């Protein structure tokens, strides 16, 4: 027997927005932990004696596990109940945060970050599915997704600010303590306010598909971080896994990777845009954190405050973008986001070790505009027009694009700058400039897909699903 839809349960407007607030709180801590750790990297390096590769894995152990298991999380929630899986995710995330705060070595910290991410996989896409189900009306759903997307973008920038304050005041371990009271409150309010929902027909577990996804993503990121070139066994493994994944999933009745969804040009473009956009932002966050602390010799708090203009722009632009998407569609916000990322990368090429800090902050504004306008159209394009029973899976695929992009951005940027952040500021700046060229190309890809995915021909492909 399936549960009734939320339209039939008669949720009041106040309760709908209470559910949205709970989902945003969980999203805040799960996404913030991507960026908050970046601000603590120099302190972690000094305390645990970590190498540059160790620092990359501290970030990527989290994002890579998220990317690898988000598909499983979304379909599992659709099958066994979104409220149940959401609450489980909060619990595991809290346990992982506690283990991170107690880690005695960089290896233990990386392992604890992976545990954290296992819980995180049950937060982001499941929360999106809950929001989509609670807000069935198109315009109201677009506004809710705008708020949800604003939380995702804002948390990425609040992470460095909060992280800087905590690292300077209480040490790097405190960045994980802050999650614990939020997790406890979220679990309580989830039990009280979020109604259970699930798909009418849950998808079966696909262990072979899941294994191939892990091999594919893990091999690519590992090859980049270890900086062994593109002729390594890891790249061969990734290529083989990709071919096998497509061939195997195509034959399954209920695959982990639902390939038919990619017949929708807006949906497939949203996933690709998410990956390219967050590759650029992952690179920006990684090199900017090291630049501000290791080259400009700012404290963790001061470095975090330098990203405050980015956060303010996200606060202002994301809700507005959500309304624009609801009223006019995603084209304009995507064009603005792609242009801002391109200009931000181009302007970053002018930054030197002695560039006035005010000029550096002005460059950061481009990334603020980019983040403030990218999330609502991605989220809306990913779920709009999709069957309601596949809301969790569709949201998961968009999140996979984001987390994969962040992992790749950190891996690529870290491999380029290497150990220069601790040896020679001038060498670091020269290496950092190399990072901005692929970031510029990613901005152009976002801009091109913004135009392609919002054409009339592209919109017709959604109706053909």
N, C-alpha and C positions, 0 to 999 in steps of 0.2 A: 504494500500500500504506500503510495507516494504522499508526501506532505502537501498541503494546500499551498497555492501560490500566495505571495505576500499581499497581492491585491485583494485576495479573499479574506485575509486576516484583519483588515480594517485598521492598519497602522495609522496613528495620527501624524500630523506634520511634525509635531515636536519630537515624537519618538523616532521618526525617520532621520531627523537631523541629529538626534542623540546617537543613533547607530553610526551616522557619518562621522561624528566626533570621535567615537571609539575606534573606528577604522583608521581615521587620520592619525590618532595617537600611536597606534601600532605601526603605521607606516613611518611615522616620524622617527621612532627609535630604530627600526630595521634599516631604513635608508640612511639615517644619520650616521650609523656605524660604518658606512662606507667612507664618509669624509672625515669623521671625527678622529679616526685613527691616523689619517694623513698628518694631522697637526702634531701628533705624538711621536712620529717616526724618528726625529732626531733624538728625543729622550729615550725611546726604546733602543735605538742603536747604541747609545752611550751606556745604558744600564745593562743590557743583555749582550753587548758585544756583537750585534747583528751586522751582517754584510748587506750590500745593496740588494742582492738577490733575496736575502732573508726579509728585508723590508718590503720588497715587492710581493713576496708570498704572504706577508702579514695582511696586506690589502687583498690580494687576489685569492687567498684561501677562502675568504668570505664571498667575494663576488662570483668566483668560479663555481663553488658549490651551489650558490643561488641559481646561477644560469643552468647548471646541469640538472637540477631537480625541480625546477619550477613547473615544467610540464606535468610531471608526476603529481605535484602538489595540487595543481588546478583540477586535474581529472579525479584525483582522490577525493577532494572536497566536493566535487559535483556528485560523486557516488555515495560517500558515507556521511555527508552533512557538512555544510560550510561552517556552521557555528562550532561544531565539535572539533574540526581540524584547526580552525582559527584559535581556539582555546589551547589546543595541544601545542600549536606553534609558539604561542606566547610563553608557555611553560618551558619548552626546550630552549627558546631564545634566552630566557632568564637564567637557566642553568649554564648555558654557554658563556654568558656575560660574567657570571660568578667565577667560572673556571679561567677566563681570560685575566681577571683581576688577580688571580693567585698564581699565574704562570711563572715558573722559576727559570725558564730558558726560552729562547726564540722558537725552538722546536715545539715546546709545550704551548706557547702562545698561538702558533700557527694551527696546531691541532684543535685548540679551544675555539679558535675563530671558525673552524669548519663545523664544530658542534653548534655554535651560534647561528651559522648560516642554515643548518638543517631546520632550525626553528623559523628562521627568516623566510624560508621557502613557503611556509604555510601562512605567512602574513600578507605579503604584498598582493599576489594574485587572488587569494581568497577574499581579502578585503575588497578588492575591486569587484569581484563577482557579487559580494554582498551588497555593495553600493548600487550596482546595476540592477539587482533584483528588487531592492527597496525603493528605487526611483524608476518606475516603469515609463513615466511620461517623458517624452523626448526632450523638451526644453528644460524641465526640472532636472532630468538626468544629466544633461550637458552642464548645468550649473554645478551640480554635485561633483561631477567628474572634474570640473575646473578647480573646485576647492581641493579635491583629492590630489590632482596634479600639482597644485600650488604647494601642498604639503610635501610632496616628493621632492620638488625642486628646492624649496626652502630648507628642508632638512639637510640637503647636501651642503648648503652654505652655512647653516647654523652650526653644523658639526665642527668646522674649524674654529669658530668663535667660542663656542662652549668648550671645545677641547682645549683651546689655548688657555682659557681661564682656569680650567681644572688642572692642566699639566703644570702651569706656573704655581698654582696655589696648593695642590694636593698630590702632585705627581701623576705619571701617566696611567697608573692603575685605576685612578679615580674616574677615567672616562668610561669605564665599564660599570662602575657602581651606580651611575646615574640611571641606568636602564632598570635596575631592580624595583624601585618603588613604582615606576610607570607600569611595569609588567604586572605587578600585584594588583594595582587598581584596574588595569585593563581586563584582567581575568575576572575580577569581581563584576565589573559593569557589563562584560560580555554575557555572563550568566544571567544578569538581570534584564538586559534590554534587547539583545540581539535574538530575533526568532530564528529557529532552525529552518534551513531550506536546502534542497538538493535537486539535482536533475531528475526528471521522470525516469530516465534510463541511464544509470551510471556506466562509465566506460571501464572495461576490464584492464587489469594490470598487464603491462607489456615489458617484462624484464629484459628481453633481448634489445628492444628499442632503447630502453633506459641505459643499458650498458654501452651501447654504441654512442649515445649522446655524451656520456661521461668520457669515453675514450676520445671522441672527436674534439670536444672543447678542451679537455685536460692536455691533450697532446699539443695542440696549437699554442696554448698559453705557456706550457712548460718549455717548448722549443724556443719561444721568444725570450722568456726570462733567463733561461740558461745560456742564451746567446750563442748557440751552436750552429747557427746558419740554417739554411732551408733544405739541406740534403741529409738530414738526420733521420734516424729510425722513427723519431716522434712525428715528423711530417709525413712520412710514409704511412704510419699508423693512422694519422688523421685523415689522409686521403682515402685509405681503404675503409675506414669507419664511415666516412661520408657516403661513399658509393653503396656500401652494404645497408646503411640506414635508409636511404631512399628506396632501394630495391625491396628491402624487407617491409618497410612501412606501407609501401604501395600495395602489397598483397594482403595486408591484415584488414579484417572487417572493422575493428576498433583499434586503430593504431595510437601509439603515444603521440606521434607527430602527425596530426591530421593534415595530410598534404592537400586535400581538396579545398581547404580554407584559403590556400595560396592562389586559387583561381581568382579570388577577389583582389583586384589591383590595389584598392585603397588599403586593405588589410595587409597584404604582403609588403606594400610600400611603407606602412607604419612600422612593421617589424624591422625592415632594413634601415629606415630613417632612425629608429631608436638605436640601432647598433652603431651606425656611423656617428650620430650625434654624441652618444655617450663615450665612444672611443675618444672623440675630441675633448670632451669634458674631463674624462678620466686622466688623460695626458696633462691637461691644464692644471688640474688639482694637484697631481703628483709633483710636477716640476715647479709649480708656483710655491707650494709649501716649502720645498727645499731651497728655492731661490730666496724667499723672504727670510728664512732662518739661517741658512748656511752662507749665503752671499751677502745679504744686507745685514746679517747679524741681529735681527729683531728677536724679541722674546716670543714665546709661543702665543701669548695673549695678543701682543701687538700684531703679529703675523695674522692671527685670526681676525682681528678687527679690520685689517686691510681688506678683507673680503666682505665686510659689512655692506658696502654699496651694492654688491651683487645681491645680497639677501634682501635689501630694501627694494631693489627693482623687481625681484621675484614676488615679493608681497604685493606690490602694486599691479604688476602686469598679469600674473597668473589668473586672478579672478576675472579681470577684464577679458583676458583671452578666452576663458571658459564661456563667457557670455557671447563673445564674437563667434566662437565655434557653434554655439547653440542657435544663433540667429542667422549666420551667414556661411557656416561650414568652415573647414580647416585650412583652406588655401592661404588666406592672408597671414595667419599666424605662422604657418610653416615657411612661407616666403621670408617673413621677417626674421625667423629663427635661423634659417640657412644663411641669410645675408649677414646677420650679426656674428655668427660663428666664423664666417669667412673673413670679415673685417677685423674681428678680434685676433685671429691668427696672424693676419697681415700686419696689424699694429704691434703685435708682440715681437715681431722681428726687429723692431727699433729699440727694444729694451736692452740696456747694458747694465753692468754692475753699478755704475755711477749715475744712472738715469734718475732725475728727481722723483721722489716717491709719489708726488701728486700726479705726475705723468703716468706712472705705473698704474695708479688707481683709476685714472681715466681709461686706460686700456681695459681694465677689468670690467668696466661698464658694458662693453660689448658682450661679454660672457653673461652678464646679468640679464641683458635683453634676450639673449639666446635662451637661457634657462627659463626665463619668465614666460616665454611664448612657445616652447617646444612640447611640454608635457600634456596639456589639455588636448591638442589636436591628435597626438599619438594615441592617447587613451581612447578618445572618442572614435577615431578611425578603426581602432582594433576591434571594438565591440559593436559598433553600429551596423545594423543589418544582419548580424549573426544570429543563428538560432538561440533562443533563450537557454536551452539545455546545454549549450556549449560556451556559456559566458565565462566560466572559470578557465577553460582551456584557451579561449581567445585572449583573455587578459594575461594568462601565463605566457603566451607566446610573445606578447609585447614586452613583458618584463624580462623574458629571456634575451631579447634584443638589447635592452638596457644593460643588464648585468654582464652579458658577453662583451658589449662595447666597453664598459668600465674596466673589465679585466684586461682586454686587449690594450686599452689606452695606457693603463699602468705598466703593463708588460713592455709595450713598445717604448714609452717614454723612459722607463727605468733602464732598458737595454741601451738606449742612445746616450743618456747622460752618465751611466755607469757609476764609477766611484768619484767622478770629478767634483761632486758636491762637497767632499771632505778633503780634497787635495788642492784644488786651484780654482778660485772663483771665476777667473777669466775663461778657463777651459770649460767650466760648467755653462757659462753664458753662451759660448760658441756651440756647445752640444745642444743646449736648449733651443737655439735657433733652428737646428735641424728638425726638432720635434714639430715646429709650427708649420712646416711645409706640408706634411701629410694631413695635419689638422685643417689647413686651408682647403685641401682637396676634399676633405670630408664635408666641409661647409658647402662646397659647390655641389656635391652629391645630394645633400639635403635639399638644396634650392631646386635642383633639377627634378627630383622626385616629388617635391611639393607641387610643381606644375603638372607633372605627368599623372599623379595619383588623384588629382581633383578634376580631371577632365570629364566630359560627359561620357566618353567611351569607357573610362575607368569606372565610373559610378554604375554603369550598366552591368559590369561584371559581378557586383554584389548581388543583384537580383537573380543572377543565374545560378547561385549556389543551391 
